[in-house]
Amino acid sequence: MMQSKVVLHIRNPFLLDASTYISTAVMALLGISGLQSLALQITALILCLTFALLYRFLFRTSHYEQNPAVYFGAQAVVLLMLLLLNSSANDSFNFLFYILTVHATVVLTIRMAAMWTAMYFIIASSVVLLDRGTVGLYAVFFYLSTFVVCAILGHTVQQTELTSERNERLLDELKETQQKLQELAVVEERNRLARDLHDSVKQQVFAISMQLSAARTVLSESDKAYQSVVEAERLAQQAGTELTGLIHQLRPPGLESKTLSDVVREYVTEWSRQNNVAASLNVDIDSTLSLNEEQALFRVIQEALSNIARHSHATEAVVELIEVDSEILLCVADNGIGLDRGHLQKGVGLNSMRERLTQIGATFHVQSEKDSGTQITAKLRRS
């Protein structure tokens, strides 16, 4: 397309707007004052308004990009008609050619901007030479230097805006990279903690459990210490199980290298097998989430399923993670015994889920009735 070759997408600086409108108004008044008849003055006023309106509704709105030759050619025709009115203050109308030159050199490539600048110079010079003859050569040399200065000014504005936009993009990329590094640092710290727990505390708990099991085998049920050893062994095994769950929560399976959908499918399938609870799963996400958002959603699913396994006595669970109308919807439900009002308000697991979702700007809602199960829902709006 034509605009992709000759037009540079530049934000219109405020000073360009101000100088255009002020210059048009002032030069229109000066130029009109050099016309003798009312009809010519009205015609000049209409042409000046046309120049300003074309700038406002085509240039400012970037509609000119569809065909820049039409816009810059139309403006040149408007100004030529102004010059042909033969005002005694024609230099005022010529000044609008300088403004138009700045417009062209701000948004067009160097080659196209040079072509339009040369055309404007030729038009302005031809009119003055036809009107003044050889005496107008002095004005032509003045026009030449002025058009060159305006072209340099416009090109400088263009490069300044391009540099500013490039710096903003680099800053946005730097912020995004910084955020990703922070998220990766959090993940790495969680992985380190998980490794430490697995290599030290979990092994010690396992060793304690083995020692208690050995002690139980050498004791008879009539010994006073027997029941205490049995209870201690049970508690050690329970601590080991909960520690394993905590390690899994600290170190989600492969979020760094797999998609959230794949990780959720794997986790729910394994959870269903381990806890002997039928699980229905529906995962359908097209948007790319940040690592922090993925972590939060996955943790909520983990915590919700953990609560189902420990407290609900459910036989069935449903996990949905879908995208609908620019929203990520998460729902975890079960057919268990439900939660009492006190647990809904003060449950540590629920508060943890709520905090995780709040950190990523998601909403959180829990619905539960006695003997009718529990449903946890979350909504994350995509920008």
SVG drawing of the C-alpha trace seen along z (x, -y; Angstrom):
<svg xmlns="http://www.w3.org/2000/svg" viewBox="-27 -48 46 106">
<polyline fill="none" stroke="black" stroke-width="0.4" points="0.0,0.0 1.1,-3.5 1.2,-4.7 3.5,-1.9 6.1,-3.3 5.9,-7.0 4.2,-7.7 5.8,-7.5 3.3,-7.1 4.2,-10.1 2.2,-11.5 1.2,-15.1 3.1,-17.2 1.1,-19.8 3.3,-22.7 2.5,-21.6 -1.2,-22.0 -0.8,-25.3 1.5,-26.8 -0.8,-25.6 -3.9,-27.1 -2.3,-30.3 -0.4,-30.8 -3.5,-30.2 -5.6,-32.7 -2.9,-35.4 -1.9,-35.0 -5.5,-34.8 -6.2,-38.2 -3.1,-39.8 -3.7,-38.4 -7.4,-39.3 -6.5,-42.8 -4.6,-43.2 -7.7,-42.4 -9.9,-45.3 -13.3,-43.8 -15.6,-42.1 -16.2,-39.2 -12.4,-38.5 -12.1,-38.8 -14.9,-36.3 -13.4,-33.9 -10.0,-34.2 -11.6,-33.5 -13.3,-30.4 -10.1,-29.1 -8.2,-29.7 -11.0,-27.9 -10.7,-25.0 -7.0,-24.8 -7.5,-24.6 -10.4,-22.1 -8.5,-19.8 -5.7,-19.8 -8.1,-19.2 -10.2,-16.4 -7.6,-14.7 -4.1,-15.4 -4.9,-15.3 -7.1,-12.2 -4.5,-10.4 -7.0,-9.8 -4.6,-11.4 -2.4,-8.2 -4.8,-6.4 -3.6,-8.6 -1.2,-11.3 -0.8,-12.7 -4.5,-13.7 -4.2,-15.6 -1.0,-17.4 -2.1,-18.1 -5.5,-19.5 -3.8,-21.8 -1.4,-23.0 -4.4,-23.8 -6.1,-25.7 -3.0,-27.9 -2.5,-28.4 -6.0,-29.7 -5.3,-32.1 -2.2,-33.4 -4.1,-33.9 -6.4,-36.3 -3.5,-38.7 -3.6,-40.2 -1.1,-43.0 -0.1,-40.9 0.5,-37.7 3.5,-36.9 1.1,-36.1 -0.5,-33.4 2.9,-32.2 3.7,-31.7 1.1,-28.9 3.2,-27.0 6.0,-27.0 3.6,-25.4 2.5,-22.9 6.2,-22.0 6.6,-21.3 3.6,-19.0 5.0,-17.1 8.5,-16.7 7.1,-15.6 5.2,-12.6 6.7,-11.7 9.9,-9.9 12.8,-12.1 12.3,-11.5 8.6,-12.3 9.0,-15.2 11.7,-16.7 9.4,-16.3 6.5,-18.1 8.8,-20.8 10.2,-21.4 6.7,-21.6 5.6,-24.1 8.7,-26.2 8.0,-26.2 4.4,-27.2 5.2,-30.1 8.1,-31.3 6.2,-31.1 3.4,-33.2 5.7,-35.9 7.7,-35.9 4.5,-36.3 3.4,-39.1 6.7,-41.0 8.9,-39.9 12.6,-39.9 12.3,-42.0 10.7,-38.9 14.0,-37.0 15.0,-38.5 11.8,-37.0 12.5,-33.6 16.0,-33.4 14.3,-34.2 11.7,-31.5 14.4,-29.0 16.2,-29.5 12.9,-29.6 11.6,-26.3 15.0,-24.6 14.8,-25.8 11.2,-24.6 12.1,-21.2 15.0,-20.8 12.7,-21.8 10.0,-19.3 12.5,-16.5 14.0,-17.3 10.6,-17.1 10.0,-13.8 13.3,-12.3 12.6,-13.6 9.2,-12.0 10.5,-8.7 13.2,-8.7 10.7,-9.4 8.4,-6.6 11.3,-4.2 12.5,-5.1 8.9,-4.5 8.8,-1.1 12.2,-0.2 11.0,-1.4 7.9,0.8 10.0,3.7 12.4,3.1 9.5,3.0 8.0,6.2 11.4,7.9 11.9,6.7 8.5,8.1 9.3,11.4 12.7,11.6 11.0,10.8 8.4,13.6 11.2,16.0 13.1,15.1 10.0,15.9 9.6,19.2 13.3,20.0 13.1,19.2 10.0,21.5 11.9,24.2 14.9,23.8 12.7,24.0 11.0,27.1 14.3,28.7 15.5,27.9 12.3,29.3 12.5,32.4 16.2,33.1 16.3,32.3 13.0,32.0 11.1,34.6 13.9,37.1 14.1,36.5 10.4,36.9 10.6,40.2 13.5,41.3 11.4,40.5 8.5,42.5 10.8,45.5 12.2,45.3 8.8,45.2 7.7,48.2 10.7,50.1 9.9,49.3 6.3,50.4 7.3,53.8 9.4,54.5 6.7,53.5 3.6,55.5 0.2,54.0 0.3,54.4 3.2,52.1 2.3,48.6 4.3,46.9 2.7,48.9 -0.3,46.6 1.9,43.5 4.3,44.9 1.4,45.8 0.0,42.3 3.4,40.7 3.9,42.9 0.5,41.9 1.3,38.2 4.7,38.6 3.2,40.2 0.5,37.5 3.3,34.8 5.1,36.5 2.0,36.5 1.2,32.9 4.9,32.0 4.8,33.7 1.7,31.7 3.4,28.5 6.4,29.3 4.2,29.9 2.5,26.5 5.8,24.7 7.0,26.3 4.3,26.6 5.0,29.2 6.6,27.4 4.9,24.0 8.2,22.6 8.3,25.1 4.6,26.1 1.4,24.2 -1.0,23.6 -3.6,25.8 -1.2,28.8 -0.1,28.4 -3.6,28.2 -4.7,31.3 -1.7,33.2 -2.3,32.1 -6.1,32.7 -5.6,36.2 -3.0,37.1 -5.0,35.6 -8.1,37.6 -6.1,40.8 -4.4,40.2 -7.6,39.2 -10.0,41.5 -12.3,38.6 -13.9,38.4 -12.8,35.2 -14.4,33.5 -12.0,31.1 -12.6,28.3 -9.7,26.1 -9.9,23.7 -7.6,20.6 -6.4,18.7 -4.8,15.7 -1.2,15.6 -1.0,15.0 1.9,13.7 3.9,16.2 2.5,14.5 -1.1,14.9 -0.5,18.5 1.1,19.2 -1.8,17.6 -4.5,19.5 -2.6,22.8 -2.2,22.3 -5.9,21.6 -6.7,24.8 -4.2,26.7 -5.6,25.2 -9.2,25.8 -8.6,29.4 -6.6,29.9 -9.6,28.6 -11.9,31.0 -9.6,34.0 -9.2,33.1 -12.6,31.7 -15.4,32.2 -15.9,36.0 -16.8,35.5 -17.1,38.2 -17.0,35.8 -15.2,32.6 -15.4,30.2 -12.6,27.9 -13.2,25.3 -10.6,22.9 -12.0,21.1 -11.8,17.8 -15.1,16.0 -15.4,12.5 -11.9,11.3 -12.3,12.9 -10.5,15.9 -13.0,17.8 -12.0,20.4 -14.5,22.6 -13.8,25.5 -16.8,27.3 -17.6,30.5 -20.6,32.5 -19.3,32.8 -20.7,31.8 -20.2,28.1 -18.6,25.5 -20.0,23.9 -20.3,20.1 -17.3,19.8 -15.0,21.6 -16.2,19.5 -15.2,16.3 -12.0,17.5 -10.7,20.4 -7.0,20.0 -7.1,21.8 -9.9,19.5 -8.1,16.4 -4.9,17.6 -6.8,18.1 -8.5,14.7 -5.1,13.0 -3.5,14.7 -6.3,13.6 -6.4,10.1 -2.7,9.7 -3.4,10.3 -6.5,8.2 -9.0,11.1 -12.3,11.4 -13.0,14.3 -16.3,15.8 -17.3,18.9 -20.7,20.5 -21.4,23.4 -24.4,25.0 -24.6,27.8 -24.7,31.2 -24.8,29.5 -21.1,29.0 -18.9,26.0 -18.2,23.9 -15.2,21.5 -15.2,19.0 -12.7,16.4 -12.7,14.0 -9.6,12.3 -10.2,9.6 -7.8,9.5 -6.6,6.0"/>
</svg>
